[in-house]
Amino acid sequence: MSKNAYIKLVPSSAQQTITTEELKELFQYYKEITAKTGNQLDWNYDNAAFPYEIKEKDEGKGVWFYLQSEQDRYNAILIGVDRELARDKDGEDWEQTYIQITLPETATAGDKGKANEFCKFMGKKLQGELHLFNGRIMYFYPRK
């Protein structure tokens, strides 16, 4: 059975909406900073930190894409963007954007570890509310 984690963009997040293209840019940024770390350590860390290729199918354009790996300890991670109705503490409804990270049934323990790592990275960068695979919630946005 597949497992899901969510990054919800709340009113105090860095931004209220995000596209799949912006997410791909975040992953490119992640690859760049891990490559710099690898250069400092004189180690090919960028391949170990991000062992995936970003791929997209025609039917998922603008909605979802996936990370596919050819390495033996990794397989795939699916990432999508959607909206839902949320209610604030005053009872007001508003449309909230969220990022869904899905581990398919074929996902490995390595995929789960990397997905958790990517979720935390994106949650911090976007200052969102991260709902982890195990049901726990991490708050990266400024709280009042």
C-alpha positions in Angstrom: 0.0 0.0 0.0 1.3 3.4 -0.9 2.1 6.0 1.8 1.6 9.8 1.7 3.1 12.8 3.3 1.8 16.4 2.8 3.3 19.9 2.9 0.4 22.3 3.5 0.9 26.0 2.6 -0.8 27.9 5.4 -1.5 31.6 5.6 1.8 32.4 7.3 3.9 30.3 4.8 6.5 31.9 2.6 4.1 31.6 -0.4 0.4 30.5 -0.7 0.6 28.6 -4.0 3.2 26.5 -5.8 3.5 24.9 -9.2 5.2 21.7 -10.2 7.8 23.8 -12.1 8.6 25.7 -8.9 9.0 22.3 -7.1 11.3 21.1 -9.8 13.4 24.3 -9.3 13.5 23.5 -5.6 14.9 20.1 -6.4 17.5 21.6 -8.7 18.5 24.0 -5.9 18.8 21.0 -3.6 21.1 19.3 -6.1 23.2 22.4 -6.4 23.7 22.9 -2.7 24.5 19.2 -2.1 27.0 19.3 -5.0 28.7 22.3 -3.3 28.9 20.3 -0.1 30.4 17.4 -2.0 33.0 19.7 -3.6 34.0 20.9 -0.1 34.4 17.3 1.1 36.0 16.1 -2.2 33.3 13.5 -2.6 30.7 13.0 -5.2 27.9 13.8 -2.7 25.4 15.1 -5.1 24.7 11.6 -6.6 24.3 10.2 -3.1 22.1 13.1 -1.9 19.9 13.1 -4.9 20.0 9.7 -6.7 17.0 10.4 -8.9 16.0 11.8 -12.3 13.0 14.1 -12.5 10.5 12.7 -14.9 7.0 13.8 -16.0 4.3 12.1 -18.1 2.0 14.0 -20.4 -1.1 13.2 -18.3 0.5 14.6 -15.2 1.8 17.9 -16.7 1.3 20.7 -14.2 -0.2 18.4 -11.6 2.4 15.7 -10.7 5.8 14.3 -11.6 8.0 11.6 -10.2 11.6 10.9 -9.2 13.0 7.8 -10.7 16.3 6.1 -9.7 18.4 3.6 -11.4 20.4 2.9 -8.2 19.9 -0.4 -6.4 18.6 1.0 -3.1 16.1 3.4 -4.6 13.1 3.2 -6.9 10.6 6.1 -7.2 8.9 8.9 -5.4 5.7 10.6 -6.7 5.1 14.4 -6.1 2.0 16.3 -6.9 0.3 19.7 -6.2 -3.4 20.1 -5.4 -5.8 22.4 -3.5 -8.2 21.7 -0.7 -10.7 23.7 1.3 -9.5 24.5 4.8 -11.2 26.2 7.7 -9.5 28.6 10.0 -10.2 29.0 13.7 -12.8 31.7 13.0 -14.8 29.3 10.8 -13.8 31.0 7.5 -13.2 28.7 4.5 -10.2 29.3 2.3 -8.5 27.3 -0.5 -5.2 25.9 0.6 -2.5 24.5 -1.7 -0.6 21.4 -0.6 2.2 19.2 -1.9 1.6 15.5 -1.8 4.6 13.1 -1.6 3.7 9.5 -2.3 5.8 6.4 -1.8 4.4 3.7 -4.2 4.2 0.1 -3.2 7.5 -0.5 -5.0 9.3 2.1 -2.9 12.3 1.0 -0.9 13.5 2.0 2.6 16.0 4.3 0.8 13.1 6.0 -1.0 11.3 6.6 2.4 14.5 8.1 3.9 15.0 10.4 0.9 11.4 11.4 0.8 11.5 12.3 4.5 14.7 14.3 3.8 13.1 16.1 0.8 9.9 16.8 2.8 11.8 18.5 5.6 13.8 20.5 3.1 10.7 21.7 1.2 8.8 22.3 4.5 11.6 24.6 5.7 12.1 26.4 2.4 8.3 27.0 2.0 7.6 27.5 5.7 4.8 25.0 5.5 3.1 22.5 7.7 4.6 19.1 7.1 2.4 16.0 7.7 4.9 13.1 7.8 4.3 9.5 6.6 4.0 8.4 10.2 1.2 10.9 10.9 3.3 13.3 12.9 3.2 17.0 12.1 6.1 19.4 11.9 5.5 23.2 11.8 8.0 25.2 9.8 6.0 28.5 9.6 6.1 31.3 12.1 3.4 30.7 14.7 1.6 33.3 16.7 
